[in-house]
Amino acid sequence: MLTDSKNFPHISLILPFSPEMIKQPGLLRLLVISADKAEQDLMKNYSKEETTTVMEKLRHLIQNIKCSKDEKTLAIFVSPSSEKIYYYTPSNATGHYLPVLVSKK
């Protein structure tokens, strides 16, 4: 049975690479700040019980994330039923840039 995912709390954190992320204390600080902000946002729309479930999963993930010297962007997705961590390497190739649209009047 499919249900509407809007009825369940979920968090998507995307942290573009910054030099702070190379060392564990800096990475942890950025993640904790992001998690605290996400918790405040969730509390506006969901009950404390629903928010706590997702936040416990997120905080557990944060404690186990290790910093990488590979300059990767970090994305974390958490819901009551799943959690995922993705690492992205930025691409500097011009072929990956989106085209610039210019509107003419």
C-alpha positions as CSV (number, residue, x, y, z in Angstrom):
1,M,0.0,0.0,0.0
2,L,1.5,3.3,-1.1
3,T,1.1,6.3,1.2
4,D,1.7,10.0,0.6
5,S,5.3,10.8,1.7
6,K,4.3,14.3,2.6
7,N,2.6,12.8,5.7
8,F,5.9,11.6,7.1
9,P,8.8,13.7,8.3
10,H,11.9,13.5,6.2
11,I,15.2,15.3,6.0
12,S,17.5,16.1,3.1
13,L,20.8,17.7,4.0
14,I,23.2,18.7,1.2
15,L,26.6,20.1,2.2
16,P,28.6,21.4,-0.7
17,F,32.3,20.8,-0.1
18,S,34.1,23.4,2.1
19,P,37.6,23.3,3.5
20,E,36.2,22.8,7.0
21,M,35.0,19.3,5.9
22,I,38.6,18.0,5.6
23,K,39.0,17.6,9.4
24,Q,36.6,15.7,11.5
25,P,35.8,18.5,14.0
26,G,34.9,20.9,11.2
27,L,32.7,18.3,9.4
28,L,31.0,17.4,12.7
29,R,30.3,21.1,13.4
30,L,28.7,21.7,10.0
31,L,26.6,18.5,10.3
32,V,25.4,19.4,13.8
33,I,24.4,22.9,12.8
34,S,22.5,21.5,9.8
35,A,20.8,18.9,12.0
36,D,19.7,21.5,14.5
37,K,18.2,23.6,11.8
38,A,16.4,20.6,10.3
39,E,15.0,19.7,13.7
40,Q,13.6,23.2,14.2
41,D,12.0,23.0,10.8
42,L,10.5,19.6,11.5
43,M,9.0,20.7,14.8
44,K,7.0,23.3,13.0
45,N,5.1,20.7,11.0
46,Y,5.3,17.3,12.9
47,S,4.7,16.1,16.4
48,K,7.6,15.6,18.8
49,E,7.4,11.8,18.5
50,E,7.6,11.9,14.7
51,T,10.4,14.4,14.7
52,T,12.4,12.5,17.4
53,T,12.3,9.3,15.3
54,V,13.8,10.9,12.3
55,M,16.3,13.0,14.3
56,E,17.6,10.0,16.2
57,K,18.4,8.3,12.8
58,L,20.0,11.5,11.5
59,R,22.2,12.0,14.7
60,H,23.2,8.3,14.5
61,L,24.3,8.8,10.9
62,I,26.2,12.0,11.8
63,Q,28.2,10.2,14.5
64,N,29.4,7.6,12.0
65,I,30.3,9.9,9.1
66,K,34.1,10.1,8.6
67,C,35.7,13.1,6.9
68,S,37.2,12.7,3.5
69,K,40.1,14.5,2.0
70,D,38.7,14.0,-1.5
71,E,36.7,17.3,-1.5
72,K,33.3,15.7,-1.9
73,T,29.9,17.2,-1.5
74,L,27.9,15.3,1.1
75,A,24.1,14.5,0.9
76,I,22.1,12.8,3.7
77,F,18.6,11.7,3.3
78,V,16.6,10.4,6.3
79,S,12.9,9.3,6.7
80,P,11.2,7.0,9.2
81,S,11.8,4.1,6.8
82,S,15.2,4.7,5.3
83,E,18.5,6.6,5.5
84,K,21.1,7.2,2.8
85,I,24.5,9.0,2.6
86,Y,25.9,10.0,-0.8
87,Y,29.2,11.6,-1.6
88,Y,29.5,13.6,-4.8
89,T,32.7,14.7,-6.5
90,P,32.3,18.2,-8.2
91,S,32.9,18.3,-11.9
92,N,34.8,21.2,-13.4
93,A,34.2,20.1,-17.0
94,T,32.4,22.8,-18.9
95,G,30.2,20.1,-20.6
96,H,28.4,19.6,-17.3
97,Y,27.3,23.3,-16.9
98,L,23.7,24.2,-17.5
99,P,23.2,26.5,-20.5
100,V,22.6,30.2,-19.7
101,L,19.3,31.3,-21.0
102,V,19.0,34.9,-22.1
103,S,15.7,36.4,-22.5
104,K,15.2,39.0,-25.3
105,K,12.6,41.6,-25.2
